[in-house]
């Protein structure tokens, strides 16, 4: 049976394809934690819009990519909660300046100023439940100068399921650090997203090659169901 086409295949050269090595990631464990990376309003806006329309009101928007991922994200989030898998929500801090150097823009209009108040609010579809941890980060990685590592060690986690945005930015940074700390990382392919198609695909390819299992969401849901069934039988 031919291997299924991957999202990054059309971006690879023949030399790239000829030089690929066999992937041998460590198998996922039995103590996963779900990491929700930056599901905040600045990325989504208030409604689905094509990118070039969305950035007029929400300059940090990824356009339709986030909204297209959201139904898959909601399924994985619900499955993790049903299985008793801990959930950690990452967002940014409004109190500390961000890491990206950008020219100072014009004074915001009253409408933009109102939107900015909600910039880092986690969207309703992914709203944390009581008892779920929220960590405010000030760097791309959720591990950088935050208590995330301490929390994961307290949970005795061995596997991280990572969803969110952007694939080429905060998701990748968090995944690389997670692998550096020797966690097994699962990325549901349909549950991460980016503003630009090519960086999204190539960063998924690179993470699959080096740091993580990049799997169809159905495979990740099957893994979560296995965790739920094992715990129910224990």
MDAnalysis code that builds the backbone (N, CA, C; Angstrom):
import MDAnalysis as mda
import numpy as np

u = mda.Universe.empty(702, n_residues=234, atom_resindex=np.repeat(np.arange(234), 3), trajectory=True)
u.add_TopologyAttr("name", ["N", "CA", "C"] * 234)
u.add_TopologyAttr("resid", np.arange(1, 235))
u.add_TopologyAttr("resname", ["UNK", "UNK", "UNK", "UNK", "UNK", "UNK", "UNK", "UNK", "UNK", "UNK", "UNK", "UNK", "UNK", "UNK", "UNK", "UNK", "UNK", "UNK", "UNK", "UNK", "UNK", "UNK", "UNK", "UNK", "UNK", "UNK", "UNK", "UNK", "UNK", "UNK", "UNK", "UNK", "UNK", "UNK", "UNK", "UNK", "UNK", "UNK", "UNK", "UNK", "UNK", "UNK", "UNK", "UNK", "UNK", "UNK", "UNK", "UNK", "UNK", "UNK", "UNK", "UNK", "UNK", "UNK", "UNK", "UNK", "UNK", "UNK", "UNK", "UNK", "UNK", "UNK", "UNK", "UNK", "UNK", "UNK", "UNK", "UNK", "UNK", "UNK", "UNK", "UNK", "UNK", "UNK", "UNK", "UNK", "UNK", "UNK", "UNK", "UNK", "UNK", "UNK", "UNK", "UNK", "UNK", "UNK", "UNK", "UNK", "UNK", "UNK", "UNK", "UNK", "UNK", "UNK", "UNK", "UNK", "UNK", "UNK", "UNK", "UNK", "UNK", "UNK", "UNK", "UNK", "UNK", "UNK", "UNK", "UNK", "UNK", "UNK", "UNK", "UNK", "UNK", "UNK", "UNK", "UNK", "UNK", "UNK", "UNK", "UNK", "UNK", "UNK", "UNK", "UNK", "UNK", "UNK", "UNK", "UNK", "UNK", "UNK", "UNK", "UNK", "UNK", "UNK", "UNK", "UNK", "UNK", "UNK", "UNK", "UNK", "UNK", "UNK", "UNK", "UNK", "UNK", "UNK", "UNK", "UNK", "UNK", "UNK", "UNK", "UNK", "UNK", "UNK", "UNK", "UNK", "UNK", "UNK", "UNK", "UNK", "UNK", "UNK", "UNK", "UNK", "UNK", "UNK", "UNK", "UNK", "UNK", "UNK", "UNK", "UNK", "UNK", "UNK", "UNK", "UNK", "UNK", "UNK", "UNK", "UNK", "UNK", "UNK", "UNK", "UNK", "UNK", "UNK", "UNK", "UNK", "UNK", "UNK", "UNK", "UNK", "UNK", "UNK", "UNK", "UNK", "UNK", "UNK", "UNK", "UNK", "UNK", "UNK", "UNK", "UNK", "UNK", "UNK", "UNK", "UNK", "UNK", "UNK", "UNK", "UNK", "UNK", "UNK", "UNK", "UNK", "UNK", "UNK", "UNK", "UNK", "UNK", "UNK", "UNK", "UNK", "UNK", "UNK", "UNK", "UNK", "UNK", "UNK", "UNK", "UNK", "UNK", "UNK"])
u.atoms.positions = np.array([
    [0.851, -1.198, 0.000],
    [0.000, 0.000, 0.000],
    [0.882, 1.242, 0.000],
    [0.584, 2.192, -0.852],
    [1.371, 3.412, -0.926],
    [1.170, 4.248, 0.331],
    [2.226, 4.909, 0.744],
    [2.129, 5.785, 1.901],
    [1.244, 6.983, 1.570],
    [0.504, 7.445, 2.568],
    [-0.360, 8.592, 2.328],
    [0.483, 9.847, 2.115],
    [-0.044, 10.756, 1.321],
    [0.662, 12.014, 1.075],
    [0.621, 12.871, 2.326],
    [1.745, 13.479, 2.635],
    [1.823, 14.370, 3.781],
    [1.750, 15.825, 3.325],
    [1.360, 16.699, 4.221],
    [1.142, 18.098, 3.885],
    [2.394, 18.767, 3.344],
    [3.557, 18.260, 3.736],
    [4.816, 18.891, 3.321],
    [5.391, 18.324, 2.028],
    [4.832, 17.269, 1.492],
    [5.461, 16.580, 0.361],
    [5.708, 17.492, -0.830],
    [4.773, 18.353, -1.141],
    [4.911, 19.169, -2.349],
    [5.959, 20.267, -2.212],
    [6.425, 20.493, -0.987],
    [7.460, 21.498, -0.777],
    [8.871, 20.910, -0.789],
    [8.980, 19.580, -0.846],
    [10.290, 18.935, -0.779],
    [10.880, 18.743, -2.168],
    [12.188, 18.910, -2.267],
    [12.877, 18.631, -3.524],
    [13.115, 17.131, -3.653],
    [13.511, 16.706, -4.848],
    [13.833, 15.286, -5.038],
    [15.003, 14.887, -4.160],
    [15.969, 15.777, -3.995],
    [17.091, 15.470, -3.111],
    [16.635, 15.318, -1.667],
    [15.727, 16.199, -1.239],
    [15.168, 16.067, 0.108],
    [14.560, 14.682, 0.305],
    [13.739, 14.285, -0.653],
    [13.038, 13.004, -0.526],
    [13.998, 11.832, -0.542],
    [15.046, 11.931, -1.369],
    [15.991, 10.826, -1.493],
    [16.870, 10.665, -0.262],
    [17.025, 11.730, 0.511],
    [17.945, 11.693, 1.651],
    [17.256, 11.485, 2.987],
    [15.936, 11.292, 2.984],
    [15.223, 11.139, 4.247],
    [15.619, 9.860, 4.959],
    [15.728, 9.969, 6.274],
    [16.058, 8.814, 7.093],
    [14.795, 8.233, 7.719],
    [14.868, 6.989, 8.120],
    [13.750, 6.344, 8.790],
    [13.519, 7.001, 10.150],
    [12.293, 7.397, 10.427],
    [11.983, 8.034, 11.699],
    [11.803, 6.960, 12.769],
    [12.382, 7.215, 13.948],
    [12.285, 6.236, 15.039],
    [12.030, 6.961, 16.354],
    [10.921, 7.693, 16.413],
    [10.588, 8.377, 17.656],
    [10.175, 7.360, 18.719],
    [10.473, 7.682, 19.960],
    [10.038, 6.861, 21.084],
    [8.512, 6.824, 21.144],
    [7.962, 5.679, 21.492],
    [6.502, 5.531, 21.541],
    [5.905, 6.403, 22.643],
    [4.699, 6.926, 22.434],
    [4.037, 7.702, 23.485],
    [3.839, 6.875, 24.741],
    [3.826, 7.559, 25.870],
    [3.682, 6.879, 27.151],
    [2.246, 6.826, 27.622],
    [2.095, 6.609, 28.912],
    [0.770, 6.414, 29.507],
    [0.340, 7.576, 30.397],
    [1.185, 8.623, 30.470],
    [0.868, 9.762, 31.342],
    [0.960, 11.064, 30.543],
    [0.060, 11.235, 29.589],
    [0.120, 12.428, 28.736],
    [-0.468, 13.662, 29.414],
    [-0.060, 14.809, 28.888],
    [-0.642, 16.100, 29.248],
    [-0.912, 16.839, 27.947],
    [-2.041, 17.526, 27.872],
    [-2.389, 18.316, 26.705],
    [-1.908, 19.750, 26.900],
    [-1.151, 20.267, 25.932],
    [-0.671, 21.638, 25.956],
    [-1.388, 22.438, 24.878],
    [-2.130, 23.448, 25.279],
    [-2.897, 24.306, 24.380],
    [-2.114, 25.608, 24.194],
    [-1.564, 25.828, 23.014],
    [-0.654, 26.942, 22.780],
    [-1.382, 28.112, 22.116],
    [-1.587, 29.165, 22.871],
    [-2.005, 30.468, 22.324],
    [-3.328, 30.440, 21.560],
    [-4.357, 29.939, 22.191],
    [-5.700, 29.999, 21.607],
    [-6.389, 31.282, 22.074],
    [-5.795, 32.410, 21.733],
    [-6.337, 33.676, 22.212],
    [-6.965, 34.481, 21.075],
    [-7.697, 35.520, 21.477],
    [-8.551, 36.249, 20.545],
    [-7.767, 36.958, 19.440],
    [-6.566, 37.428, 19.722],
    [-5.763, 38.152, 18.743],
    [-5.514, 37.324, 17.490],
    [-5.467, 36.014, 17.658],
    [-5.193, 35.099, 16.548],
    [-6.460, 34.786, 15.749],
    [-7.590, 34.705, 16.425],
    [-8.830, 34.263, 15.792],
    [-9.712, 35.410, 15.315],
    [-9.658, 36.538, 16.026],
    [-10.673, 37.546, 15.778],
    [-12.006, 37.093, 16.342],
    [-13.046, 37.788, 15.963],
    [-14.379, 37.470, 16.491],
    [-15.196, 36.579, 15.566],
    [-14.731, 36.408, 14.329],
    [-15.477, 35.578, 13.384],
    [-14.529, 35.129, 12.276],
    [-14.871, 34.058, 11.571],
    [-14.014, 33.591, 10.470],
    [-13.979, 34.612, 9.339],
    [-12.760, 34.960, 8.929],
    [-12.561, 35.854, 7.789],
    [-11.293, 35.444, 7.042],
    [-11.257, 35.633, 5.717],
    [-10.001, 35.420, 4.997],
    [-8.907, 36.309, 5.581],
    [-7.678, 35.847, 5.470],
    [-6.551, 36.499, 6.126],
    [-6.473, 37.996, 5.844],
    [-6.533, 38.389, 4.571],
    [-6.325, 39.792, 4.236],
    [-7.445, 40.694, 4.747],
    [-8.612, 40.118, 5.001],
    [-9.690, 40.868, 5.638],
    [-9.509, 40.877, 7.155],
    [-9.139, 39.730, 7.705],
    [-9.049, 39.585, 9.161],
    [-8.000, 40.506, 9.771],
    [-6.860, 40.676, 9.093],
    [-5.776, 41.462, 9.696],
    [-6.070, 42.956, 9.729],
    [-7.123, 43.394, 9.080],
    [-7.498, 44.806, 9.164],
    [-7.955, 45.152, 10.585],
    [-8.702, 44.255, 11.199],
    [-9.180, 44.483, 12.560],
    [-8.310, 43.783, 13.602],
    [-7.742, 42.624, 13.230],
    [-6.935, 41.836, 14.151],
    [-5.585, 41.542, 13.488],
    [-4.606, 42.439, 13.631],
    [-3.333, 42.279, 12.920],
    [-2.597, 40.976, 13.222],
    [-2.897, 40.325, 14.335],
    [-2.255, 39.055, 14.656],
    [-2.984, 37.843, 14.124],
    [-4.036, 38.053, 13.362],
    [-4.874, 36.948, 12.897],
    [-4.135, 36.012, 11.947],
    [-4.527, 34.737, 11.983],
    [-4.057, 33.762, 10.993],
    [-5.139, 33.494, 9.948],
    [-6.161, 34.316, 9.933],
    [-7.209, 34.148, 8.939],
    [-8.064, 32.920, 9.211],
    [-8.401, 32.212, 8.148],
    [-9.294, 31.049, 8.281],
    [-8.599, 29.821, 8.847],
    [-7.279, 29.809, 8.862],
    [-6.563, 28.604, 9.282],
    [-6.936, 28.177, 10.699],
    [-7.036, 29.126, 11.615],
    [-7.394, 28.781, 12.991],
    [-8.812, 28.261, 13.111],
    [-9.729, 28.904, 12.388],
    [-11.129, 28.473, 12.441],
    [-11.311, 27.089, 11.823],
    [-10.541, 26.780, 10.786],
    [-10.622, 25.457, 10.170],
    [-10.069, 24.374, 11.098],
    [-9.090, 24.730, 11.918],
    [-8.527, 23.767, 12.873],
    [-9.431, 23.563, 14.080],
    [-10.239, 24.564, 14.400],
    [-10.958, 24.574, 15.669],
    [-11.854, 23.356, 15.913],
    [-12.639, 22.862, 14.940],
    [-13.449, 21.666, 15.227],
    [-12.602, 20.465, 15.647],
    [-11.436, 20.298, 15.040],
    [-10.541, 19.199, 15.421],
    [-9.984, 19.430, 16.829],
    [-9.625, 20.671, 17.110],
    [-9.100, 21.014, 18.432],
    [-10.125, 20.706, 19.512],
    [-11.361, 21.091, 19.260],
    [-12.422, 20.876, 20.248],
    [-12.611, 19.383, 20.521],
    [-12.513, 18.545, 19.483],
    [-12.646, 17.098, 19.675],
    [-11.530, 16.543, 20.545],
    [-10.293, 16.963, 20.272],
    [-9.156, 16.458, 21.055],
    [-9.235, 16.955, 22.495],
    [-9.591, 18.215, 22.666],
    [-9.728, 18.763, 24.014],
    [-10.785, 18.002, 24.807],
    [-11.944, 17.745, 24.187],
    [-13.009, 17.009, 24.873],
    [-12.577, 15.594, 25.201],
    [-11.869, 14.943, 24.277],
    [-11.413, 13.572, 24.511],
    [-10.421, 13.520, 25.657],
    [-9.514, 14.489, 25.723],
    [-8.547, 14.525, 26.819],
    [-9.244, 14.727, 28.156],
    [-10.195, 15.626, 28.182],
    [-10.931, 15.842, 29.431],
    [-11.683, 14.598, 29.860],
    [-12.292, 13.906, 28.895],
    [-13.030, 12.684, 29.217],
    [-12.115, 11.584, 29.725],
    [-10.865, 11.585, 29.265],
    [-9.898, 10.568, 29.674],
    [-9.160, 10.937, 30.951],
    [-9.430, 12.114, 31.489],
    [-8.746, 12.547, 32.698],
    [-7.319, 13.012, 32.450],
    [-7.021, 13.395, 31.216],
    [-5.690, 13.887, 30.865],
    [-5.599, 15.357, 31.263],
    [-4.599, 15.746, 32.032],
    [-4.476, 17.151, 32.436],
    [-4.315, 18.072, 31.231],
    [-4.857, 19.273, 31.362],
    [-4.811, 20.271, 30.302],
    [-4.090, 21.510, 30.823],
    [-3.155, 22.018, 30.027],
    [-2.454, 23.265, 30.340],
    [-2.708, 24.245, 29.210],
    [-3.157, 25.450, 29.554],
    [-3.418, 26.494, 28.575],
    [-2.291, 27.520, 28.634],
    [-1.671, 27.773, 27.490],
    [-0.651, 28.812, 27.393],
    [-1.235, 30.035, 26.701],
    [-0.946, 31.193, 27.237],
    [-1.269, 32.449, 26.575],
    [-0.133, 33.412, 26.865],
    [-0.228, 34.610, 26.321],
    [0.826, 35.593, 26.546],
    [0.448, 36.543, 27.663],
    [1.432, 37.272, 28.141],
    [1.230, 38.238, 29.216],
    [1.087, 39.633, 28.632],
    [0.087, 40.345, 29.060],
    [-0.096, 41.732, 28.637],
    [0.832, 42.666, 29.412],
    [1.280, 42.220, 30.600],
    [2.029, 43.099, 31.493],
    [3.488, 43.268, 31.082],
    [4.046, 42.273, 30.361],
    [5.460, 42.306, 29.992],
    [5.565, 42.440, 28.479],
    [6.410, 43.341, 27.975],
    [6.520, 43.508, 26.523],
    [6.862, 42.206, 25.816],
    [6.319, 42.042, 24.622],
    [6.578, 40.838, 23.845],
    [7.994, 40.805, 23.297],
    [8.328, 39.697, 22.647],
    [9.690, 39.478, 22.176],
    [9.908, 39.954, 20.742],
    [8.849, 40.270, 20.049],
    [8.981, 40.650, 18.645],
    [9.172, 42.153, 18.512],
    [10.236, 42.539, 17.829],
    [10.511, 43.953, 17.609],
    [9.738, 44.438, 16.389],
    [8.848, 45.386, 16.604],
    [8.050, 45.920, 15.516],
    [8.028, 47.437, 15.616],
    [7.933, 48.128, 14.489],
    [7.824, 49.583, 14.555],
    [6.543, 49.998, 15.263],
    [6.642, 51.086, 15.982],
    [5.463, 51.587, 16.695],
    [4.405, 52.036, 15.692],
    [3.195, 51.551, 15.845],
    [2.127, 51.888, 14.931],
    [1.422, 53.170, 15.337],
    [0.419, 53.551, 14.590],
    [-0.345, 54.755, 14.936],
    [-1.137, 54.540, 16.222],
    [-1.552, 55.635, 16.822],
    [-2.411, 55.539, 18.007],
    [-3.660, 54.769, 17.626],
    [-4.010, 53.723, 18.386],
    [-5.168, 52.919, 17.983],
    [-6.477, 53.705, 18.046],
    [-7.368, 53.373, 17.143],
    [-8.707, 53.941, 17.185],
    [-9.422, 53.414, 18.431],
    [-10.508, 54.051, 18.846],
    [-11.258, 53.525, 19.995],
    [-11.688, 52.071, 19.792],
    [-12.049, 51.725, 18.551],
    [-12.468, 50.339, 18.274],
    [-11.302, 49.373, 18.452],
    [-10.106, 49.759, 17.947],
    [-8.939, 48.903, 18.110],
    [-8.524, 48.824, 19.576],
    [-8.588, 49.924, 20.277],
    [-8.250, 49.920, 21.702],
    [-9.149, 48.959, 22.472],
    [-10.412, 48.901, 22.099],
    [-11.335, 47.969, 22.745],
    [-10.960, 46.530, 22.431],
    [-10.576, 46.258, 21.167],
    [-10.150, 44.917, 20.807],
    [-8.882, 44.514, 21.564],
    [-7.971, 45.472, 21.723],
    [-6.708, 45.173, 22.396],
    [-6.913, 44.717, 23.842],
    [-7.987, 45.152, 24.462],
    [-8.279, 44.713, 25.829],
    [-8.540, 43.212, 25.891],
    [-8.993, 42.633, 24.775],
    [-9.327, 41.204, 24.735],
    [-8.252, 40.376, 24.027],
    [-7.137, 41.002, 23.715],
    [-6.114, 40.429, 22.853],
    [-5.695, 39.030, 23.278],
    [-5.392, 38.844, 24.545],
    [-4.865, 37.567, 25.016],
    [-5.897, 36.743, 25.789],
    [-7.171, 37.065, 25.622],
    [-8.221, 36.237, 26.221],
    [-8.354, 34.937, 25.441],
    [-8.365, 33.828, 26.122],
    [-8.542, 32.541, 25.460],
    [-9.964, 32.455, 24.909],
    [-10.097, 31.983, 23.680],
    [-11.404, 31.971, 23.021],
    [-12.373, 31.035, 23.740],
    [-13.660, 31.313, 23.591],
    [-14.689, 30.585, 24.328],
    [-14.658, 29.088, 24.033],
    [-14.400, 28.727, 22.774],
    [-14.432, 27.311, 22.392],
    [-13.389, 26.476, 23.134],
    [-12.340, 27.116, 23.611],
    [-11.255, 26.413, 24.315],
    [-11.106, 26.907, 25.745],
    [-12.134, 27.543, 26.278],
    [-12.036, 28.166, 27.593],
    [-11.619, 27.153, 28.663],
    [-10.670, 27.516, 29.507],
    [-10.246, 26.597, 30.581],
    [-11.389, 26.269, 31.531],
    [-11.412, 25.029, 31.969],
    [-12.350, 24.614, 33.003],
    [-11.719, 24.841, 34.373],
    [-12.544, 24.915, 35.427],
    [-11.968, 25.042, 36.772],
    [-10.959, 23.928, 37.037],
    [-9.817, 24.295, 37.555],
    [-8.770, 23.326, 37.858],
    [-7.743, 23.159, 36.757],
    [-8.039, 23.644, 35.544],
    [-7.049, 23.569, 34.468],
    [-6.080, 24.745, 34.584],
    [-4.811, 24.458, 34.401],
    [-3.763, 25.443, 34.621],
    [-3.663, 26.399, 33.429],
    [-3.522, 27.684, 33.722],
    [-3.255, 28.714, 32.716],
    [-1.885, 29.305, 33.010],
    [-1.010, 29.293, 32.027],
    [0.332, 29.849, 32.180],
    [0.511, 30.993, 31.197],
    [0.917, 32.138, 31.702],
    [1.191, 33.307, 30.870],
    [2.682, 33.332, 30.550],
    [3.006, 33.257, 29.285],
    [4.410, 33.207, 28.876],
    [4.828, 34.539, 28.270],
    [6.144, 34.769, 28.248],
    [6.669, 36.014, 27.695],
    [7.725, 35.733, 26.631],
    [7.737, 34.530, 26.114],
    [8.666, 34.117, 25.068],
    [7.951, 33.103, 24.194],
    [8.503, 32.746, 23.041],
    [7.814, 31.785, 22.181],
    [7.535, 30.444, 22.862],
    [8.499, 29.904, 23.578],
    [8.326, 28.600, 24.216],
    [7.532, 28.714, 25.504],
    [6.631, 27.780, 25.707],
    [5.896, 27.725, 26.956],
    [6.753, 27.353, 28.144],
    [7.972, 26.886, 27.893],
    [8.870, 26.499, 28.976],
    [9.752, 27.645, 29.459],
    [9.907, 28.683, 28.646],
    [10.880, 29.731, 28.943],
    [10.436, 30.591, 30.117],
    [11.150, 30.454, 31.249],
    [10.892, 31.267, 32.437],
    [9.448, 31.154, 32.925],
    [8.861, 29.966, 32.797],
    [7.523, 29.704, 33.319],
    [7.584, 28.465, 34.219],
    [6.527, 28.188, 34.993],
    [6.506, 26.991, 35.830],
    [6.057, 25.736, 35.100],
    [5.997, 25.758, 33.764],
    [5.465, 24.611, 33.034],
    [6.239, 23.326, 33.341],
    [7.560, 23.376, 33.293],
    [8.351, 22.167, 33.533],
    [8.100, 21.617, 34.937],
    [8.038, 22.494, 35.926],
    [7.775, 22.045, 37.294],
    [6.404, 21.381, 37.393],
    [5.439, 21.972, 36.714],
    [4.088, 21.402, 36.739],
    [4.074, 20.014, 36.095],
    [4.732, 19.864, 34.964],
    [4.769, 18.569, 34.280],
    [5.482, 17.521, 35.118],
    [6.537, 17.915, 35.776],
    [7.242, 16.965, 36.638],
    [6.386, 16.587, 37.832],
    [5.625, 17.538, 38.356],
    [4.714, 17.216, 39.443],
    [3.637, 16.235, 39.028],
    [3.240, 16.286, 37.756],
    [2.246, 15.350, 37.219],
    [2.873, 14.024, 36.799],
    [4.201, 13.949, 36.809],
    [4.934, 12.774, 36.325],
    [4.589, 12.475, 34.874],
    [4.459, 13.533, 34.079],
    [4.108, 13.372, 32.667],
    [5.236, 12.714, 31.890],
    [4.874, 11.931, 30.883],
    [5.888, 11.355, 29.993],
    [5.637, 11.692, 28.525],
    [4.471, 12.263, 28.230],
    [4.077, 12.556, 26.848],
    [3.305, 13.866, 26.820],
    [3.571, 14.685, 25.805],
    [2.831, 15.933, 25.633],
    [2.117, 15.923, 24.296],
    [0.833, 16.241, 24.325],
    [0.049, 16.464, 23.107],
    [-0.016, 17.971, 22.925],
    [0.485, 18.465, 21.801],
    [0.616, 19.909, 21.607],
    [-0.286, 20.361, 20.463],
    [-1.139, 21.355, 20.747],
    [-2.015, 21.944, 19.736],
    [-1.899, 23.460, 19.819],
    [-2.142, 24.150, 18.688],
    [-2.200, 25.592, 18.741],
    [-1.470, 26.283, 17.620],
    [-0.999, 27.486, 17.917],
    [-0.382, 28.311, 16.883],
    [0.817, 29.056, 17.457],
    [1.684, 29.590, 16.624],
    [1.764, 29.230, 15.226],
    [2.717, 28.056, 15.077],
    [2.452, 27.253, 14.063],
    [3.270, 26.065, 13.827],
    [4.744, 26.415, 13.762],
    [5.064, 27.518, 13.073],
    [6.458, 27.906, 12.866],
    [7.022, 28.735, 14.009],
    [6.177, 29.104, 14.985],
    [6.616, 29.973, 16.062],
    [6.504, 29.327, 17.429],
    [5.440, 29.661, 18.158],
    [5.320, 29.217, 19.547],
    [5.110, 27.718, 19.675],
    [4.410, 27.096, 18.724],
    [4.271, 25.635, 18.756],
    [5.637, 24.990, 18.597],
    [6.357, 25.387, 17.570],
    [7.670, 24.793, 17.344],
    [8.603, 25.018, 18.544],
    [8.644, 26.237, 19.059],
    [9.529, 26.525, 20.187],
    [9.193, 25.662, 21.395],
    [7.915, 25.492, 21.662],
    [7.486, 24.671, 22.793],
    [7.817, 23.203, 22.556],
    [7.613, 22.732, 21.331],
    [7.913, 21.336, 20.993],
    [9.408, 21.051, 21.118],
    [10.251, 21.950, 20.616],
    [11.702, 21.738, 20.693],
    [12.147, 21.666, 22.149],
    [11.629, 22.560, 22.989],
    [11.994, 22.507, 24.405],
    [11.462, 21.240, 25.066],
    [10.245, 20.843, 24.707],
    [9.686, 19.608, 25.277],
    [10.564, 18.411, 24.947],
    [11.000, 18.316, 23.705],
    [11.890, 17.225, 23.313],
    [13.229, 17.336, 24.023],
    [13.719, 18.559, 24.213],
    [14.980, 18.765, 24.923],
    [14.896, 18.252, 26.353],
    [13.706, 18.327, 26.947],
    [13.492, 17.792, 28.285],
    [13.100, 16.316, 28.257],
    [13.197, 15.711, 27.078],
    [13.019, 14.266, 26.878],
    [11.577, 13.804, 26.974],
    [10.632, 14.702, 26.720],
    [9.247, 14.268, 26.614],
    [8.973, 13.729, 25.215],
    [8.103, 12.741, 25.131],
    [7.560, 12.325, 23.842],
    [6.485, 13.339, 23.462],
    [6.511, 13.793, 22.228],
    [5.574, 14.835, 21.794],
    [4.697, 14.315, 20.659],
    [3.397, 14.502, 20.797],
    [2.427, 14.203, 19.741],
    [1.845, 15.515, 19.234],
    [1.797, 15.682, 17.923],
    [1.172, 16.849, 17.310],
    [0.039, 16.362, 16.407],
    [-1.217, 16.595, 16.774],
    [-2.316, 16.285, 15.853],
    [-2.233, 17.261, 14.673],
    [-1.978, 16.733, 13.497],
    [-1.654, 17.571, 12.343],
    [-2.705, 18.640, 12.065],
    [-3.972, 18.286, 12.207],
    [-5.044, 19.230, 11.885],
    [-5.286, 20.255, 12.999],
    [-4.569, 20.133, 14.107],
    [-4.829, 20.966, 15.289],
    [-3.753, 22.015, 15.535],
    [-2.840, 22.185, 14.590],
    [-1.889, 23.288, 14.642],
    [-2.044, 24.100, 13.363],
    [-1.715, 25.377, 13.428],
    [-2.006, 26.248, 12.297],
    [-1.078, 27.454, 12.311],
    [-1.037, 28.126, 11.173],
    [-0.088, 29.213, 10.955],
    [-0.704, 30.185, 9.964],
    [-0.176, 31.386, 9.923],
    [-0.656, 32.371, 8.965],
    [-0.293, 31.987, 7.540],
    [0.875, 31.400, 7.344],
    [1.391, 31.118, 6.011],
    [1.508, 29.615, 5.773],
    [1.118, 29.190, 4.598],
    [1.022, 27.763, 4.278],
    [2.379, 27.074, 4.237],
    [3.363, 27.676, 3.561],
    [4.657, 27.016, 3.405],
    [5.379, 26.830, 4.741],
    [5.506, 27.858, 5.598],
    [6.141, 27.634, 6.902],
    [5.401, 26.609, 7.745],
    [4.077, 26.604, 7.659],
    [3.297, 25.604, 8.387],
    [3.703, 24.197, 7.975],
    [3.719, 23.946, 6.674],
    [4.028, 22.602, 6.177],
    [5.471, 22.203, 6.480],
    [6.411, 23.095, 6.227],
    [7.817, 22.753, 6.400],
    [8.172, 22.592, 7.868],
    [7.564, 23.377, 8.744],
    [7.844, 23.193, 10.162],
    [7.239, 21.906, 10.700],
    [6.093, 21.507, 10.184],
    [5.575, 20.185, 10.537],
    [6.538, 19.092, 10.081],
    [7.041, 19.217, 8.859],
    [8.028, 18.258, 8.348],
    [9.253, 18.203, 9.257],
    [9.782, 19.365, 9.609],
    [10.992, 19.405, 10.411],
    [10.764, 18.829, 11.806],
    [9.614, 19.120, 12.401],
    [9.323, 18.555, 13.726],
    [9.129, 17.049, 13.652],
    [8.496, 16.564, 12.589],
    [8.343, 15.120, 12.404],
    [9.708, 14.452, 12.258],
    [10.615, 15.095, 11.560],
    [11.938, 14.523, 11.354],
    [12.764, 14.482, 12.636],
    [12.567, 15.451, 13.526],
    [13.508, 15.623, 14.637],
    [12.916, 15.539, 16.037],
    [11.674, 15.979, 16.221],
    [11.223, 16.236, 17.573],
    [9.908, 15.586, 18.000],
    [9.066, 15.193, 17.061],
    [7.698, 14.849, 17.448],
    [7.064, 13.861, 16.487],
    [6.033, 13.184, 16.982],
    [5.129, 12.427, 16.123],
    [4.098, 13.409, 15.563],
    [4.096, 13.650, 14.277],
    [3.052, 14.452, 13.639],
    [2.064, 13.469, 13.034],
    [0.874, 13.376, 13.630],
    [-0.077, 12.328, 13.273],
    [-1.434, 12.909, 12.904],
    [-2.185, 12.207, 12.074],
    [-3.571, 12.624, 11.824],
    [-4.346, 12.670, 13.126],
    [-5.286, 13.562, 13.207],
    [-6.023, 13.736, 14.454],
    [-6.722, 12.439, 14.865],
    [-7.158, 11.643, 13.888],
    [-7.807, 10.376, 14.227],
    [-6.890, 9.436, 14.982],
    [-5.612, 9.400, 14.626],
    [-4.649, 8.554, 15.332],
    [-4.435, 9.042, 16.759],
    [-4.381, 10.351, 16.938],
    [-4.203, 10.902, 18.278],
    [-5.440, 10.632, 19.132],
    [-6.616, 10.756, 18.538],
    [-7.841, 10.437, 19.280],
    [-7.871, 8.966, 19.691],
    [-7.385, 8.080, 18.830],
    [-7.323, 6.657, 19.176],
    [-6.374, 6.427, 20.342],
    [-5.249, 7.124, 20.350],
    [-4.303, 7.033, 21.476],
    [-4.972, 7.498, 22.770],
    [-5.688, 8.616, 22.707],
    [-6.362, 9.136, 23.899],
    [-7.431, 8.172, 24.391],
    [-8.171, 7.571, 23.448],
    [-9.187, 6.593, 23.841],
    [-8.544, 5.382, 24.508],
    [-7.371, 4.983, 24.036],
    [-6.642, 3.894, 24.687],
    [-6.267, 4.237, 26.121],
    [-5.854, 5.474, 26.347],
    [-5.550, 5.924, 27.709],
    [-6.804, 5.879, 28.570],
    [-7.922, 6.370, 28.018],
    [-9.176, 6.387, 28.775],
    [-9.611, 4.972, 29.137],
    [-9.554, 4.060, 28.175],
    [-9.998, 2.688, 28.411],
    [-9.106, 1.996, 29.441],
    [-7.812, 2.203, 29.355],
    [-6.883, 1.588, 30.310],
    [-7.138, 2.090, 31.729],
    [-7.408, 3.367, 31.852],
    [-7.656, 3.920, 33.189],
    [-9.002, 3.442, 33.731],
    [-9.989, 3.297, 32.847],
    [-11.294, 2.812, 33.296],
    [-11.219, 1.381, 33.765],
    [-10.316, 0.596, 33.147],
    [-10.187, -0.828, 33.489],
    [-9.307, -1.052, 34.713],
    [-8.556, -0.061, 35.092],
    [-7.586, -0.230, 36.208],
    [-8.298, -0.335, 37.555],
])
